[in-house]
């Protein structure tokens, strides 16, 4: 049997924000981004965001801020109904490839220390823990700071 992927990953547009905000509220109840934050991110020349669609429904989103030689993954989110099915990996691969195309040497991110699936995904994609930010999130949860080094990036 052959598995056929049905996801479409495309750049995020302003008209996606209503759906993205709904997912944001569901997935990050302690610290969702505001409409103003989203508009600022989409308007920034150094920020790049994508959405993942399945059956014409947005099921994930993510983005990166690129300020060479480094990049910071600003957010990654996958709807609960499709978590664990490889959608996050496809989106992360898109973000990493875009950063690589921009000549990025290091990609950084923060992830909640209690988010074991995300930590495992980032490790599988070459990210290593470099520090902990204690009490980073509004609910006092710590953040694991991770970095991926691409030797093909700028020196």
N, C-alpha and C positions, 0 to 999 in steps of 0.2 A: 504494500500500500504506500502511495506517495502522499506526503503532506503538502498541501498547497496553501501558502500563506496568503491571507486576504487583506493584510494591512497596507495602508498607504501612508507614507510619511511625507509631509509637505510643510513648507514654511507657515508659521502661524500668522493669521491676519486679524485685523481689529474685530471683524465680525465673529471671530471664534471666542471672543472674551466672555460672553455670557455663559457658554458651555464650560469653558476653562474655569471660570469663577465658581461654577457649581461643583466641579470636581475638586477645586482648591479648598472649598469650605468643607467638603466631605473628608478629604484626605489629610488636611492640616488644620483641624479645628482649633488648635491652640495658637496658631500664628499664620492665618491665611494672608496672602497678599491682597492689598486693596486695589480697587479699580485704578486709582492714581498710580500705584506702583507698576501695574501692568502697562498702562499707557506710556509711562516713562521708559520702561524696558523696551517696548516695541518701537519707540521713537529714537532710541539710542543707536548711533552708527556702529558701536562696537558690540552690541548684543544681537544674538541670533537665536530665534525660537522656532520650534517645530511642533506640530501636532501629529498624532497617530490616529488614523481613522480605520474603523472596521464597519463595513456595511453602512457607510456614510454617517457614522456616529463617531464623535471624538472620544477615544478611550485612553488617551495619554497625551502628555505634553512635556517639553523640556527645553532647556536653553543654556546658552553659554555666553559669557562676556569675554571677549578676546582683546587683550592689551599686550601684544607681543613683547617679549617672547613667552608670556604666560597666558593662561585662560582659566576662568573659574566657571564651573558648572553652577548655574544659579538655582536651578530647580529641575527635578525629574519627578514625574507623577504618572501612575498607571491606575486606571479604574480597578476597583476590587474584583469585578467580574472577570477580568482578563489577567490578573496578576498570576505569576507562576507559569505563564504560557509562552514566554520568550519575547513578549512585546517590549518590555523594558530593555532587554538586550539589543533589540533592533534599533530602538531609539537612541540608546547610549552609543551604539556603533556609528550612527549618523552624526551625533555630536562630536565624537572622537575624530571621525574622518574629516569633518568640516574644520576642526581645529588643526588637524595635520595639514590640510590644504592651505591653511593660513600661515603655516610655518611656526606653529606653536611648539615650544620645547617641553613645557610642563603644563599639565591640567590639574587643577585643584578642585576640591569639593568638600563640603561638610555634610555629614549624614548623622541622624540620630543614632546614638549608641544602642538603642533597643530595636533598631530596624535590621534584624538579622538577614532577611532576604536581600535587601539593598546592599548591605555590607558584602555579602557573598557575591553578588553580581559585580560590584566594583572590583573586588579582588580577582575574579575570573577575567576581568578586562584589563588587568595589569596595574591597578591602583594599590598603593601601599599606605598603611597608616603612618602618619608622621607626627601627630600629636592629638591631644584631647583638649577640648574647650569645655571646662566644667560649667554647669548651669547656663549653658548657651541659649537654650530655648525657653520661651515664657513659662513653661511648666517645670523648669529647672532641670530638664534632661540635658545630659552632656552631648556634645557633638564630637564625632570622630573626624579629624581632618585627614584627608587622603590626597595623594599625589600620584600622577602617572607621568613618567618621563618618556618622551619620544626622542630617541637619539637622532632621528631624521629631521628634527625641527631646527630652528635657528640656533646658532651657537653663540 
